[in-house]
Amino acid sequence: MIDFTQETYASLRQEMLDRVPDTYDKRDTAPIPTAISPAAYTLAGFYLRQLLVRWRVDGKIVFFCCAFGASLLAAPGVLFHWGSTPQTGLAASVLFLIPGIPLINAMLDIMDGHVLMGFSRAVQASILIVCIALGLALTMALLGVSSL
């Protein structure tokens, strides 16, 4: 496992910006930091997910906490209007949690005639999607972000 214990969002973002040549504009309103920020939110969210799984926290709580944590890091971009599309960064901050494989497996099971198993997988994936939405909604409610 990758050890992110010494990393923070700011250090991840700064390390990414340091790798960009100085010939590019690196101000907060420039496209480069706007593009790098969602990657840093995602890495911080992955670290939180890794930590919670190591502590054997229930999967639904892990998805909720990771969605809340990653979107909480992305929210200042919306509040302070960093970049040209900060709402996109907030919405993209939770995309790493989308349960794509369970949704695909659910549809394949239903198409193969295993309706009960497919429905069960679809319900499980839908619950995880609701947990992601609740984490994002909690961030938006706490910080007063009105829309994506």
C-alpha positions in Angstrom: 0.0 0.0 0.0 1.1 3.5 -0.7 1.7 5.5 2.5 0.2 9.0 2.4 0.6 9.7 6.1 2.9 12.7 5.5 0.8 14.2 2.7 -1.8 16.8 2.8 -4.0 18.3 0.1 -1.7 21.4 0.0 1.5 19.4 -0.2 0.0 17.1 -3.0 -1.2 20.1 -5.0 2.1 22.0 -4.6 4.1 18.9 -5.6 2.0 18.6 -8.7 2.5 22.3 -9.5 6.2 22.0 -9.0 6.4 19.5 -11.8 4.8 22.0 -14.3 7.4 24.0 -16.1 7.8 27.7 -15.1 6.8 28.8 -18.6 3.2 28.1 -17.8 0.9 30.4 -15.8 0.5 28.9 -12.3 -1.7 31.5 -10.7 -4.8 30.2 -8.9 -7.1 31.5 -11.7 -5.0 29.9 -14.5 -6.1 26.6 -16.1 -3.2 24.5 -14.8 -4.0 24.8 -11.0 -7.7 24.4 -11.9 -6.9 21.1 -13.7 -4.5 19.9 -11.0 -6.8 20.5 -8.0 -9.3 17.7 -8.7 -6.4 15.2 -8.9 -5.2 16.4 -5.5 -8.8 16.1 -4.0 -9.0 12.6 -5.5 -5.6 11.5 -4.0 -6.6 12.9 -0.6 -9.9 11.0 -0.9 -8.1 7.8 -1.8 -5.9 8.2 1.2 -9.0 8.6 3.5 -10.6 5.6 1.9 -7.4 3.5 2.4 -7.2 4.6 6.0 -10.9 3.8 6.8 -10.7 0.4 5.1 -7.6 -0.4 7.1 -9.6 0.5 10.3 -12.3 -1.9 9.0 -15.0 0.7 8.8 -18.3 -0.3 7.1 -18.3 0.3 3.4 -21.2 2.7 3.3 -19.6 4.9 6.0 -16.4 4.8 4.0 -18.1 6.1 0.9 -20.0 8.8 2.9 -16.8 10.0 4.7 -14.7 9.9 1.5 -17.3 11.9 -0.5 -17.6 14.4 2.4 -13.8 14.7 2.7 -13.0 15.1 -1.0 -15.8 17.5 -1.6 -14.9 19.5 1.5 -11.4 20.0 0.0 -13.0 21.1 -3.3 -15.5 23.5 -1.8 -13.2 26.5 -1.2 -12.7 26.6 -5.0 -16.4 27.3 -5.4 -16.6 29.6 -2.4 -13.7 31.8 -3.5 -14.2 31.4 -7.3 -10.8 29.8 -8.0 -10.5 29.1 -11.7 -13.1 29.4 -14.4 -15.2 26.4 -13.5 -14.9 25.6 -9.8 -18.2 23.8 -9.7 -16.8 21.1 -12.0 -14.0 20.5 -9.5 -16.5 20.0 -6.8 -18.6 17.6 -8.8 -15.5 15.7 -10.0 -14.1 15.4 -6.5 -16.3 12.4 -5.8 -16.1 10.6 -9.2 -13.5 8.1 -7.9 -16.1 6.6 -5.7 -18.7 5.7 -8.4 -19.4 2.0 -8.2 -19.1 1.3 -11.9 -18.2 -2.4 -11.7 -21.2 -3.4 -9.5 -23.6 -1.5 -11.8 -22.2 -3.2 -14.8 -22.3 -6.6 -13.1 -25.9 -6.0 -12.1 -27.0 -5.3 -15.6 -25.1 -8.3 -16.9 -26.7 -10.6 -14.3 -30.1 -9.3 -15.2 -29.4 -9.9 -19.0 -28.2 -13.4 -18.2 -31.4 -14.3 -16.5 -30.1 -14.0 -12.9 -32.6 -11.3 -12.0 -32.5 -11.7 -8.2 -28.7 -11.4 -8.1 -28.7 -8.5 -10.6 -31.3 -6.7 -8.6 -29.4 -7.3 -5.4 -26.2 -5.9 -6.9 -28.1 -2.9 -8.3 -29.6 -2.1 -4.9 -26.1 -2.4 -3.3 -24.6 0.0 -5.9 -27.5 2.4 -5.5 -27.0 2.5 -1.7 -23.3 3.4 -2.3 -24.4 6.2 -4.8 -26.8 7.5 -2.1 -23.9 7.6 0.4 -21.8 9.6 -2.1 -24.7 12.0 -2.7 -25.2 12.5 1.1 -21.5 13.2 1.6 -21.5 15.8 -1.2 -24.8 17.3 0.0 -23.5 17.6 3.6 -20.5 19.6 2.3 -22.7 21.8 0.2 -25.1 22.4 3.2 -22.3 23.2 5.7 -20.5 25.6 3.5 -23.5 27.2 1.8 -22.7 26.1 -1.7 -26.1 26.4 -3.5 -25.5 24.6 -6.7 -23.1 22.6 -8.8 
